[in-house]
Structure formats: structure tokens, C-alpha cells
Amino acid sequence: RRAANRAEMEAAVRLAGKYPELIVALCVGNETRVSWSAHRVPQELLVGYVREARARTKLPVTTADDLDFWKEPAGRELAEELDLVVTHIHPLWRGRQLEEAVDYTGRAFQELRELHAGRTVVLGETGWATSKTATGDQGRYMKGRVGEAEQAAFCPAFAAWAERERVVTFFFEAFDENWKGGAEPAEVEKHWGFYRADRTPKAVVAALGRPAR
């Protein structure tokens, strides 16, 4: 694992130097500190990688993690090492219905920004899936309806909120990832994309081309 981390670090630094007009920041690790992560790393190890990245690039350096981690004392401590705080807030995973999803996500983000007052907080992941199953964690935690119509309702509405509030937001995600999760084709982790795995667009692509109401 250390060898893989080293290879990724070297590639990130190289690409940041080669394409500064395209790359806005370096993100060192993804969901490595939140309690439910399957690939947790010690905070001191992550901080070491962050400090190395900051020493080797002029771009802002961050790490991305779940909302819950950034509320913890360890999250506030780690934020002091970063140029940006990048959080993930998924209302669907939080048991929210579609009708309350925009308000919930906006409130959660604003609360986190107040907790990290004086720092730039970025919404690195939010979105709405187009499929799920009734089994496992998704069956336990997800209560909202899913589908292309629901995704096409949430994403433009949240984009309008983000524009009004001037919140830098990255939707999860561009393309479906059919390799993720288990063998069940409908499994939720495979179906967050704005485009299917074959690169054909879902309804949200056209919806984002229209002003949200």
C-alpha cells in the first residue's frame, strides 16, 4: 500500500506541474479518516503526505472526507494543515427524502462552514443516485426514491442553491461505475453518474441545461 501511495503522490505532483491551468488543487486521500471508512489511515501518516504535497506544489492542497469527520476534534485539527476543507454530504445516504434533500444539504454545509470559520470549505461530493437495492446499508439508510427523474430534480435545484450561496460544489459523479460494489447490477454505488457507463446521458444532463425553478 505504501508503494501505491508513493506512486500516486509522484503522479499527482507531476501532473499538477504539467497542467496548472486545469488542476485547481491536489487532494491527498479520500474518506480515509471517517469512522466507517474501509481504508482508514492514521492521521499522522495523512498529515505527512499533506505536508509533502504542500512543499512540492504551488497549488492548494486538501484531503476529502465525510461531513461527520470534519465535525470531530480530529477533523478540526487536520483542517489546520490544509488550504481547503473538502466535505462530502449525501442526503440520500442520510435518509432524506427528495423533497427535503436540498434544504438538508444546504443546512449541513452551512453548519460545517461555521464550525470551520475563516477557512474555505468546498462541497466535494453531493448527488442523487438513479438505482439502489433494498439490501445492506443502502436498504437500511436510504429512504428516498431514486431514479433519473429524482436525480434530474435534485441536482439542478442544488446547483441553483450553490450558485446563490457561492459554494464551490462538485457533483458525484460524471459516469456510472459498474465495477463498484457487489454483484447486484442495481447496487447503488454503480449508479451515481450523470452519464451511464456507456457514456450515454441521463435525464439530469438535459435538466442542468435548463434554469432550476
Beta strands, then each sheet from edge to edge (+ up, - down):
strand 1: 26-30
strand 2: 61-66
strand 3: 85-88
strand 4: 121-126
strand 5: 169-171
sheet 1: 1+ 2+ 3+ 4+ 5+
end
